[in-house]
Amino acid sequence: MSFTFTDKDKYYSHILSVIEDGDFKDEWESLTDFSLPSWFSKAKFGIFLHWGLYSVPAFGNEWYSRNMYVQGSPEYKHHLETYGAHRDFGYKDFILLFTADKFDEKTWAEIFLKSGARYIIPVAEHHDGFQMYESFISHYNAVEMGPKKDILLRLKNACEEKGLVFGTSSHRAEHHWFMGVGKEFESDISEPLYPGDFYWPARIEQPDHQDLYAKPYPDEEFLIDWVCRTCEIIDRYRPKLLYFDWWIQHIAYKPYLRQIAAYYYNVAKKNNFPAAICYKHDAMAFGSGIVDIERGKFSETKPYYWQTDTAIARNSWCYTDSLIYKSSKELISYLVDVVSKNGNLLILLSHPF
């Protein structure tokens, strides 16, 4: 699959032109013409993968990149004791340790298939900002740094060879404020920061995560960057399911989320592959994607298909050295209950780096 864009402004103009010329417009009325892919209603069970730099310290949970800068937190203390002062060894320094030398995508795909899963959702970019795929937008990606492998492409190829449906997720929206706590003391997160920098923008003002109108709003530069990063994943990897974490329901993201959805559905239609977006809360209009509930489920059967995502551990979405695992009986019972109510279960596996 060829990809030629190297200029973000030109790429964003291309995205807008595809929307302008396509059947799907960046309006909810148009996006609700979306049709649920038939594979999703039959799949029932998928595998979620949180694997990235946060798997190297393997302490606390996948929010280590933020919590290690929260003064007084267990992660902050652990970091000082294990790696030293934050100004000398910051989160970015885990990149050199993230070698993925034991990564074997074919073995992973075989295990996924034997589990009974029918689709796979690896995280393309978590809140920390490290891209597990090739990108022209930032050098902080797994092809240029760390593993120096296109993790996302390798997983896609291996899983599709086994007949598994490939999707991916983006957790980039939270990055707007995620690393800002590192500016509150002497650390490696300091101004000036520019687009493309690993920590950018690291807003120090922390919003109320439950307030859909919380300030500070991300500015247009960050939002366009978010659109381009997401559409780059669509163009390079053709995921059949695009999963978003929370925070995209914030009012500032809504117009740009519609652009992503319109672009994705137009690209999928043009290239003849079934596509869908999973969203939480009220981030999207009902009928424009797939309703997703994190660590929860409906109490009654729904007349539409939906999804829940949860982890095999109670205390983290990624591998740590102190995971508290759920029993197989609990997980199987959960799957049966979800499927009986027209839902799919996306379950997260935890593994070391």
Phi, psi and omega per residue, in radians:
M1 nan 2.108 -3.089
S2 -1.449 2.618 3.076
F3 -2.574 2.085 -2.951
T4 -1.974 -0.191 -3.057
F5 -1.255 2.356 3.063
T6 -2.263 -0.019 -3.129
D7 -2.121 2.134 -3.034
K8 -1.157 -0.663 3.138
D9 -1.112 -0.750 3.121
K10 -1.163 -0.647 -3.139
Y11 -1.157 -0.743 3.119
Y12 -1.110 -0.671 3.077
S13 -1.099 -0.677 3.082
H14 -1.088 -0.753 3.127
I15 -1.025 -0.810 3.141
L16 -1.134 -0.612 -3.134
S17 -1.232 -0.621 3.081
V18 -1.108 -0.704 3.099
I19 -1.150 -0.750 -3.124
E20 -1.075 -0.677 -3.065
D21 -1.578 -0.240 -3.027
G22 -1.547 3.001 3.120
D23 -1.278 -0.556 3.140
F24 -1.625 2.181 3.095
K25 -1.779 2.871 -3.119
D26 -1.468 0.991 3.105
E27 -2.391 2.496 -3.076
W28 -1.070 -0.646 -3.133
E29 -1.029 -0.667 3.118
S30 -1.326 -0.721 -3.055
L31 -1.204 -0.378 3.106
T32 -1.342 0.014 2.969
D33 -1.363 -0.074 3.066
F34 -0.951 2.457 3.081
S35 -2.037 2.329 3.137
L36 -1.098 2.233 3.096
P37 -1.092 2.428 -3.090
S38 -1.114 -0.505 -3.123
W39 -1.119 -0.569 -3.060
F40 -1.176 -0.750 -3.106
S41 -1.163 -0.365 -3.140
K42 -1.675 -0.319 -2.961
A43 -1.228 -0.845 3.088
K44 1.234 -0.661 -2.967
F45 -2.472 2.208 3.116
G46 -2.319 2.892 -3.140
I47 -1.960 2.293 3.107
F48 -1.866 2.425 -3.105
L49 -2.259 2.021 2.975
H50 -1.798 1.850 -3.098
W51 -2.536 2.119 -3.105
G52 -3.032 -2.747 -3.099
L53 -1.010 -0.602 -3.114
Y54 -1.117 -0.268 3.091
S55 -1.365 -0.226 3.128
V56 -1.315 -0.971 3.072
P57 -1.159 -0.536 3.069
A58 0.853 0.822 -3.099
F59 -2.326 2.366 3.115
G60 1.371 -1.671 3.088
N61 -2.843 -2.943 -3.060
E62 -1.204 -0.122 3.057
W63 -1.566 0.315 -3.128
Y64 -0.984 -0.657 -3.092
S65 -1.034 -0.516 3.086
R66 -1.608 -0.836 -3.007
N67 -1.184 -0.410 3.100
M68 -1.166 -0.303 3.097
Y69 -1.769 -0.016 3.101
V70 -1.505 1.832 -3.016
Q71 -1.036 2.283 3.125
G72 1.598 -0.179 3.137
S73 -1.294 2.804 3.075
P74 -1.008 -0.645 3.135
E75 -1.187 -0.670 3.112
Y76 -1.083 -0.821 -3.140
K77 -1.143 -0.738 3.129
H78 -1.074 -0.705 -3.109
H79 -1.128 -0.788 3.115
L80 -1.048 -0.759 -3.088
E81 -1.266 -0.529 -3.025
T82 -1.709 -0.691 -3.017
Y83 -2.054 -0.260 -3.140
G84 1.739 -2.947 -3.074
A85 -1.091 2.515 -3.097
H86 -1.127 -0.463 3.135
R87 -1.254 -0.417 -3.107
D88 -1.713 -0.549 3.106
F89 -2.418 1.708 3.138
G90 -1.718 -3.051 -3.105
Y91 -1.079 -0.612 -3.118
K92 -1.066 -0.431 -3.088
D93 -1.295 -0.172 3.037
F94 -1.280 -0.272 -3.109
I95 -1.040 -0.744 3.141
L96 -1.132 -0.466 -3.129
L97 -1.500 -0.255 -3.094
F98 -1.554 1.434 -3.035
T99 -1.624 -0.433 -3.111
A100 0.925 0.613 -3.063
D101 -1.213 -0.341 3.130
K102 -1.802 0.131 -3.123
F103 -1.162 2.177 3.141
D104 -2.349 1.631 -3.029
E105 -1.131 -0.534 -3.129
K106 -1.217 -0.678 3.071
T107 -1.150 -0.718 3.105
W108 -1.034 -0.828 -3.099
A109 -1.084 -0.656 3.117
E110 -1.127 -0.729 3.112
I111 -1.131 -0.754 3.130
F112 -1.031 -0.783 -3.121
L113 -1.107 -0.757 -3.127
K114 -1.166 -0.421 3.141
S115 -1.239 -0.309 -3.072
G116 1.718 -0.008 3.121
A117 -1.168 2.622 3.132
R118 -2.055 -0.176 3.060
Y119 -2.601 2.815 -3.014
I120 -2.345 2.315 -3.129
I121 -2.223 1.535 3.009
P122 -1.398 2.612 3.101
V123 -1.321 2.151 3.098
A124 -1.388 -0.747 3.091
E125 -2.603 2.189 3.104
H126 -1.622 -3.072 -3.111
H127 -1.017 -0.418 -3.051
D128 -1.243 -0.349 3.059
G129 1.656 0.055 3.113
F130 -1.580 2.132 -3.078
Q131 -1.521 2.254 -3.124
M132 -1.581 0.479 -3.043
Y133 -2.650 2.921 3.099
E134 -1.221 2.401 -3.096
S135 -2.625 2.496 3.028
F136 -1.643 -0.101 -3.034
I137 -1.475 -0.595 -3.138
S138 -2.527 2.518 3.079
H139 -1.338 -0.231 -3.101
Y140 -1.452 1.240 3.141
N141 -2.413 2.841 -2.990
A142 -1.222 -0.239 3.097
V143 -1.440 -0.692 -3.099
E144 -1.581 -0.443 -3.067
M145 -2.327 2.941 3.059
G146 1.056 -2.008 -3.090
P147 -1.082 -0.517 -3.023
K148 0.965 0.752 3.099
K149 -2.437 2.554 3.041
D150 -1.456 1.526 -3.058
I151 -1.036 -0.759 -3.086
L152 -1.128 -0.764 -3.126
L153 -1.154 -0.704 -3.137
R154 -1.122 -0.726 3.100
L155 -1.147 -0.724 3.126
K156 -1.020 -0.889 -3.085
N157 -1.116 -0.761 -3.106
A158 -1.170 -0.712 -3.101
C159 -1.269 -0.706 3.131
E160 -1.192 -0.513 3.048
E161 -1.096 -0.493 3.129
K162 -1.583 0.035 3.130
G163 1.472 0.211 3.100
L164 -1.478 2.470 3.079
V165 -1.345 2.314 -3.104
F166 -1.798 2.233 2.997
G167 -2.313 -3.074 3.077
T168 -2.758 2.951 -3.103
S169 -2.243 2.683 3.046
S170 -2.186 2.263 3.108
H171 -2.074 0.419 -3.032
R172 -1.156 -0.553 -3.007
A173 -0.949 -0.663 -3.103
E174 -1.246 -0.277 -3.089
H175 -1.096 -0.350 3.139
H176 -0.895 -0.714 -3.096
W177 -2.085 -0.048 -2.908
F178 -1.097 -0.675 -3.039
M179 -1.745 0.096 -3.045
G180 -1.090 -0.492 -3.120
V181 -1.087 -0.363 3.131
G182 -1.217 -0.207 3.106
K183 -1.519 -0.082 -3.056
E184 -1.439 -0.112 3.081
F185 -2.674 3.138 -3.096
E186 -1.282 1.871 3.120
S187 -2.507 -3.014 3.129
D188 -1.455 0.001 3.083
I189 -1.739 1.838 -3.091
S190 -2.672 2.785 3.109
E191 -1.339 2.717 0.037
P192 -1.483 2.535 3.047
L193 -2.083 2.462 -3.083
Y194 -2.217 2.734 3.068
P195 -0.922 2.344 -3.077
G196 1.733 -0.394 3.030
D197 -1.142 2.619 -3.089
F198 -1.039 -0.779 -3.042
Y199 -1.571 -0.259 -3.073
W200 -0.975 2.421 0.019
P201 -1.629 -0.229 3.085
A202 0.852 1.004 3.126
R203 -1.121 2.231 -3.058
I204 -1.351 -0.455 3.075
E205 -1.271 2.166 -3.070
Q206 -1.743 2.083 -3.112
P207 -1.320 2.809 2.969
D208 -1.343 2.001 -2.989
H209 -1.205 -0.181 3.115
Q210 -1.737 -0.109 -3.071
D211 -1.665 1.986 -3.084
L212 -1.210 -0.170 3.119
Y213 -2.078 0.368 -3.069
A214 -1.084 2.498 3.083
K215 -1.915 2.657 0.159
P216 -1.415 2.479 3.017
Y217 -1.215 2.528 2.965
P218 -1.137 2.505 -3.133
D219 -1.450 3.018 -3.059
E220 -1.062 -0.616 -3.115
E221 -1.080 -0.770 3.129
F222 -1.183 -0.720 -3.090
L223 -1.168 -0.694 3.081
I224 -1.176 -0.668 3.064
D225 -1.039 -0.732 3.115
W226 -1.097 -0.763 3.100
V227 -1.048 -0.822 -3.087
C228 -1.148 -0.711 3.104
R229 -1.078 -0.729 -3.110
T230 -1.222 -0.761 -3.136
C231 -1.208 -0.494 3.050
E232 -1.097 -0.708 3.080
I233 -1.074 -0.758 3.122
I234 -1.043 -0.800 -3.070
D235 -1.271 -0.665 -3.093
R236 -1.363 -0.631 -2.892
Y237 -2.112 -0.139 3.087
R238 0.802 0.954 3.102
P239 -1.164 2.459 3.122
K240 -1.538 -0.175 3.036
L241 -2.448 2.248 3.124
L242 -2.018 2.037 -3.064
Y243 -1.847 2.345 3.052
F244 -2.031 2.466 3.018
D245 -1.393 -3.139 3.132
W246 -1.145 3.065 3.123
W247 1.559 -0.337 3.054
I248 -1.265 -0.137 3.073
Q249 -1.366 -0.148 3.087
H250 -1.049 2.444 -3.016
I251 -0.972 -0.593 -3.094
A252 -1.167 -0.464 -3.080
Y253 -1.469 -0.367 -2.963
K254 -0.952 -0.859 -3.119
P255 -1.077 -0.638 -3.095
Y256 -1.364 -0.545 3.031
L257 -1.109 -0.693 3.082
R258 -1.097 -0.638 3.093
Q259 -1.116 -0.784 3.118
I260 -1.049 -0.823 -3.113
A261 -1.077 -0.792 -3.132
A262 -1.115 -0.762 3.122
Y263 -1.078 -0.816 -3.114
Y264 -1.056 -0.858 -3.104
Y265 -1.183 -0.583 3.075
N266 -1.210 -0.760 3.109
V267 -1.090 -0.752 3.136
A268 -1.091 -0.738 -3.134
K269 -1.154 -0.752 -3.129
K270 -1.123 -0.650 -3.080
N271 -1.702 0.107 2.992
N272 1.041 0.836 2.986
F273 -2.279 2.450 -3.114
P274 -1.224 2.381 -3.068
A275 -2.466 2.616 3.111
A276 -2.668 2.691 3.084
I277 -1.974 2.301 3.006
C278 -1.670 2.326 -3.124
Y279 -2.407 2.703 3.139
K280 -1.910 2.821 3.093
H281 0.971 -2.339 3.133
D282 -1.990 0.633 -3.091
A283 -1.061 -0.606 -3.138
M284 -2.191 2.803 3.075
A285 -1.203 2.457 3.126
F286 -1.036 2.304 -3.123
G287 1.709 -0.115 3.131
S288 -1.727 -0.048 -3.138
G289 -2.974 -2.795 -3.098
I290 -1.893 2.188 3.102
V291 -1.178 2.283 3.128
D292 -2.190 2.414 3.107
I293 -2.095 2.117 3.135
E294 -1.440 2.222 3.115
R295 0.835 0.810 3.139
G296 -2.883 3.101 -3.137
K297 -2.789 2.944 3.085
F298 -1.418 2.677 3.134
S299 -1.521 -0.187 -3.133
E300 -2.451 2.843 3.119
T301 -1.144 2.391 3.120
K302 -1.804 2.617 3.124
P303 -1.392 0.064 3.122
Y304 -2.275 2.827 3.115
Y305 -1.483 2.485 -3.088
W306 -2.535 -3.138 -3.109
Q307 -2.480 2.553 2.936
T308 -2.142 2.567 3.056
D309 -2.163 2.397 3.112
T310 -2.621 3.047 -3.089
A311 -2.010 2.782 3.080
I312 -1.321 -0.229 3.088
A313 -1.907 2.702 -3.126
R314 -1.521 -0.356 -2.931
N315 -2.085 0.121 3.116
S316 -2.913 2.664 3.039
W317 -1.688 -0.069 3.102
C318 -2.260 3.034 3.115
Y319 -1.198 2.343 2.935
T320 -2.421 3.039 3.141
D321 -1.533 0.159 -3.100
S322 -2.439 0.695 -3.112
L323 -1.242 2.465 3.048
I324 -1.896 1.825 -3.010
Y325 -1.468 2.567 2.999
K326 -1.397 2.722 3.133
S327 -1.350 2.742 3.103
S328 -1.092 -0.624 3.118
K329 -1.071 -0.767 3.139
E330 -1.110 -0.752 -3.098
L331 -1.190 -0.732 -3.141
I332 -1.178 -0.701 3.106
S333 -1.104 -0.676 3.117
Y334 -1.102 -0.789 3.128
L335 -1.041 -0.810 -3.122
V336 -1.073 -0.745 -3.122
D337 -1.139 -0.759 -3.130
V338 -1.107 -0.846 -3.108
V339 -1.104 -0.615 -3.140
S340 -1.149 -0.277 -3.116
K341 -1.904 0.369 3.104
N342 1.326 0.386 -3.130
G343 -1.854 2.839 2.957
N344 -1.900 2.559 3.075
L345 -1.865 2.082 3.022
L346 -1.808 1.912 -3.023
I347 -1.936 2.372 -3.048
L348 -1.608 2.251 3.022
L349 -1.666 2.516 3.138
S350 -1.981 2.338 -3.103
H351 -2.645 2.703 -3.140
P352 -1.286 2.944 -3.088
F353 -1.405 nan nan
